[in-house]
């Protein structure tokens, strides 16, 4: 029997690779003759670079950069023969700021732009930006300034990129040389939120980046003003673009400014790591994540794996930390079982701390 173990990370507890290892240890005890293969996955969020490095020929490239407040740092992206992968969070991430420093009115993505500028000189054709975990809401203007764009106000004075300065921008000045025009710039995200409105970037994500109610309204107004300018300058109506609200509007901004394309994080990573072929090899697939809920089947790893299992008619088991579906999710017929760590302990802290051991126990109990 061939068993493919293809989970997401258990957030706050185990990486996807660690989940694979723990489940494999239990399954090997129950099915010693089985052929087990680990295929850790991600959807473009935290941990994606580690997954890509496991599957692809990629090397880390450290680059002098800047944090969301412009302070010098060294940030790293992954570089391969024809691909580069840049995590927005590596230079523009919320984790780089203390809680008292977090304010999307003041932060920018210039540091991420420095990584992109470096990647554009490395001879690769495809550059992937992973849009997750940002501390910013500058609609990509910081990235653009690192590539040579200038933004000016009504007096033709330069406007520095930040969420609070979006309303001041009246003119966009692209650079004469545009090396990205000959490249394939792909923006990976796992959300479909638009740029504007109640489900847009400001109203959905700005609070977790440190914005209060007044700041959120200011960001929404500035974002609307800048999106109208982009539409006027590029003829691009980005206000309702699915995923345009990702990472403080980077999805929408770079779609217009650079002609970048938004893509599903899971679908892209699935293709790059040849997940369909791996599932075709398997007689049974085991997937999972930290918490299974109503969103798990909508563009996330578990839902994506199940979709392929349905296409190929492969039986699948789901292993999670907590099953929070409460009967609200209709699983496809290929799903044989849903196992959860919380069936072995009633303490969340214990479940997270002992996740590897508990996953091993669940693996040893599974009937495939």
N, C-alpha and C positions, 0 to 999 in steps of 0.2 A: 504493500500500500504506500502510495506517495502522498505525503501531507505537506501542504504549503502553509507556513505561518506568516501572515501578512497584516500586522497590526499597525495602528497609529501609536504614538506615545501615550502614556498615562500621565497627564499633565500634573506637575508638582510631585511626581513620584518616580517614574521610570521612563527612560528613553524608549523609542520603538525597538531598538536593538536589544535593550535589556528585557523588554517584554518578550521578544522572540526567544531569547536565551532561557528565560524562566519557564515559558510554556513548553519549549523543546525538552527541557530536563524532565518534566512530568510526563509528557507524551512518550518519551523514550523508555521510561520505566514501564508504562502500560503496554506499549507496542514496540518491543525491542527489535522486531524485524522490519519495522516501517522505515521508509526513507524520508527523512525530515529535511525540509529546506526553509531557511529563514529569508524573508523578503520584507524588511522593515519599510514603512511608508510614512509619508507626510502629505500635507495639503497646501504647503506654501507658507505655513506659519513657523513658529519656533521649532528648531531642530531640523529644518529642511536641509540645510547645508550639510549636516552630518550624514543624512540619508543619501544625498546625492554623491558625496565623496565615497561612500561605501560602494555604490553601484557603478560610478563612472570614473574615468581617468582624469582626475582634477587635483590641482595643487593649490595650497593657500598662498595668496599674494598679499602681504602687508603693504599698506600705502599710508603716507602722511595725510591726515584728514582733519576734520573738525567735528566736535560734538554739536548737539542741537543749539547750544548757546555760543558757538563759534570758537570754543577753546580747543587748542591743538590736541589731537589724539592720533594714535595709529589704529587704523581699522583694516580688516582683512576681508577679501572676497576670494572666490574659487575660480581658478582659471584652467581651462583645458585646451586641447588642440584647436577646437572650433567654437567652444562655448565659454561664456563667463557667467557666473551666478553671484549676484550682489544682494545681500540682505539689507533692506533699508534700516533695520534695527541696529546693524553693526556700527553705523556712524550717527544715525538719527533716532536712536531708540529711547524709549521711556526709561529703560533700565540705566541709562547713562546719567540720569539726573536724580538729585535728591528730591524727596517729596516737596520741599519748599521751593525748589527751582522750577517745578513743572507748571508751565503756563503757555498754551499754544498761541497766545497773542505775541509771544516774544521769541519763539523757537523757529528754526528753519532747517531745511534739508541740504544745505550747501555741502556738508560733509559727504553725503551720499553722492552728490554730483561729482565730487573729486574722485571717488571710486569709479564712477561711470566714465569720467574723462580719461582715467588711466586705462580702463578696459578698452576704450575706443582706439588706443594706440597699440594694442597687443595682437592685432591681426585676426581676431576671432570674428566670425560672421554673426553669431547669435549671442545677445546679451539679455539675460533674464534678471529682472528686478523682483525680489520677493517682498510684497507689500504687507508687512505685518509688524506690529509692535512699535510704531513710530510715536515720537513725542511731539509731533508737529501738525500744523494745519496751514500750510503755505501753498497748497495746490501745486506743488512741484516747482515753485519759483526759485527756491534755493538751489535745487538741482540744475535748473536752467542757467542761473548766474554762473555756476561753476563751468558750464559749457560755453560761456561767452555771451549769453543773452544780457540785455540791459532793460530795466524797467524804469520809467520816468513818470513824474507827476505832472500836474497841469502847468507848472512853471518850467518843465523840462529838466527838473532836478532828479538825480538818481534816487530811486526808492529801494531801500534794503529789503530783502525778502523776509517776511514773517507773516503770521496770521493777522496781526494787528495792522499791517501796512497794505493789505490787499485793496482796501477801499481807496488808497491814495494813487494807485496805478492808473495812468491814463494812456500810456503808450508802451508798446512792446517793440524792442529793437533786437531782432535776431542777428547773430554773428554772420559775417560774410562766408566763413567756412563752416560747413555742417557735415562732419564726418559720419554722423549717425544716419544720414539719409541713405547711405549705401549698406546699412546694417539692419538686422532684424532685432528690434527692441521689443521685448515681450514683458508685460507686467503680470505677475502671477498673484492671484488673490483668492481667498475662499469666501468672500462675501459678495453680495449683489447690490449693496446699498448705492443709491444714486448720489450725486454730488450735493443736491439741494433738497430742502423740504423736511418734513417730520422724521423721515427715515434716512436723511442725508448725513453727510460727514459731521457737521457741527452738532446736530441734535442727537446723533447716535453715539459719537465717540469722543467729543471734546471734553466732556465731564471727566472721563477717566484719565485725561491728559492734564487735568488741573484747572479746567475752565469752570467758572461759576455761571449762573443764569445770564447775567449781563454780558459776560464775555462770549457766551454761546450765541447770543443775538447779534453781537458785533461781528463774530466770525461768519455767521450766516449772511449778514448784509455784505460784508467784504467779499465773500465767496460768490455771491450773486453778481456783484458789480464786476468782478474779474471774469466770471464765466461769460458775461455779456460782451466784455472786451475781446475775449478769445473768439467768440462767435463772429464778432464784427471783423476781426483780423484774419481768422482762418476759415470762416464759413463753417465752423464746427459747432453743432448744437450738442454740448456735452452735459447739460444740466441733468438729463434723465438717463445718461449712459449707465447701464448695469455695471456695478463695480467701480464707478467713477468716484464714489465717496471713500474708497479704500485709502488708508494711510494719509488722512487729512487732505484728500483730494488729489493725491499724486496720480491716481488712476485716470481721472479726467484731464488734469493739467498736461500730463505728458502725452496723452492721446492726441491733444491738439498741438502742443509745442513741438513734439518730436515725431509725431506720426506713429507712436508706440501702439501696440495692440494688447488689449486685456484678454487674459486667458484664465481658465480654471486652474488653480494650483494643483489639485489632485489629478485632473486629466492629463496635464502636462507631465507631471512627475511619473504618473502611471506609464505614459508612453516612453519617456526617457529611460525608465528602468525595466521596460519590457514585461510589465505585469501580466498582460493578456497571455503571453507565451508561458509564463510561470504558472498561471492558473490552468492552462491547457495541459501542462505536465502532471498536475495534481489529480489524485482521486478524491481528496477532501481538502477544503480550505478552512483555516482558522483565522479570523480577524478579530479586532477589538479596539477599545479605547477606554479612557478613564471613566467617562460617564456616558451612558447611552440614553439619549433623549429624543424629543421630537425632531430636532435638527440634524440628527446623526445620518439620516438617509438623504439629506439635501446638500449634495456637493462635498460632503466630508468623506474621510477615508472609508469608514464602514459602509456607507451607502454606495460609494464607488466600487468597492470590492464586490458587494452584493449584486450590483448591476451586471458586472462581468460574469459572476457565477450564474446568474439567470440566463444570460446570453449563451453560455457554454453548458448549461444544465449540470453544474457541479454542486454537490452538497457542501454546505458551509455551516460552521459553528461560530458563534460570537461569544467572546470572553471580555468582560468589562469589570471595572472597579465597582460601579453602581449601575443598576438598571433602573432608570428613572422614567421609563416609558409609561408605566402604570396602565398598561393595556391600550394606550392611545395610538400605538404604531401597529400597522398591519404589515407583518414581515412577509416577504415572498416565500413561496413553497420550498425553495432550496434550503432555507434556514432550518437546521435540525434541532438546534438548542441554543439557548442564551444562558451562559453561566456568569455569576457575579461573585466577586470577592466578598461582598457584604453578606453572602449566605454563610460565610465561614466566621465572621466576626461582626459584632454590632457596634464597633467603635471605628469611626471614620479615621481618626489619627492612627490607630493600629493598622487599619487596612492600607493606608498610604505608606506607613513605615515598613510594614511587612509584606508589601505587594509582591515582591519576587517570590518569597516563600509560598504565599497563598496561590499565586499563579501556577507554581509547580504542583501544588496539591490539586488544583482544578484540572490541570493537564493530565495528571495521573488518574483522575476519576472519569474523564470524558469517554463516552462510547461513540466511536466513529463508524 
